[in-house]
């Protein structure tokens, strides 16, 4: 007679295996998405990259749209965790971490925003990510939003901080302006520091 205690173990092993398979599929989708326009990505290629069948991909994610939405949601969760760690002691340390973060992930974030409307569910994720960016700026540079300021000034100040720290601003300075990562950080600081009280710099 087989021990009933073996059943939970087998279920755990199957669940772990299924999770690893899902990770391989979303990893493969992420690599393809980083390299190709969304409309040129084929599930057959994603499945081959992940070493599974197309049927396995469809069974887990239903459609290519569903797979992209799941991949984007996973990456936004990962990036939000890394972004939260970018808050340093003082504006200069925080900007240094933010530029490093954009050097690693900026190109992918921009592509996700640019192609978000091509798959159901992804625009909502992109909107959530933008909302997170505003919340991060409010927390990271709270000194710029002194409660002693009047409401309109605080709103304007937050909008300024959000624009300065946006991935698009990084892209304009880094690529349109042909600045190095170090010069980009310096340019962002020059935009940001006038908004902050001296003790927070």
Secondary structure as UniProt FT lines:
FT   HELIX           5..35
FT   HELIX           38..40
FT   HELIX           43..50
FT   HELIX           54..61
FT   HELIX           64..84
FT   TURN            85..86
FT   HELIX           91..114
FT   HELIX           116..118
FT   TURN            120..121
FT   HELIX           122..140
FT   HELIX           142..145
FT   TURN            147..148
FT   HELIX           151..164
FT   HELIX           167..171
FT   HELIX           172..176
FT   HELIX           181..192
FT   HELIX           193..195
FT   HELIX           198..200
//
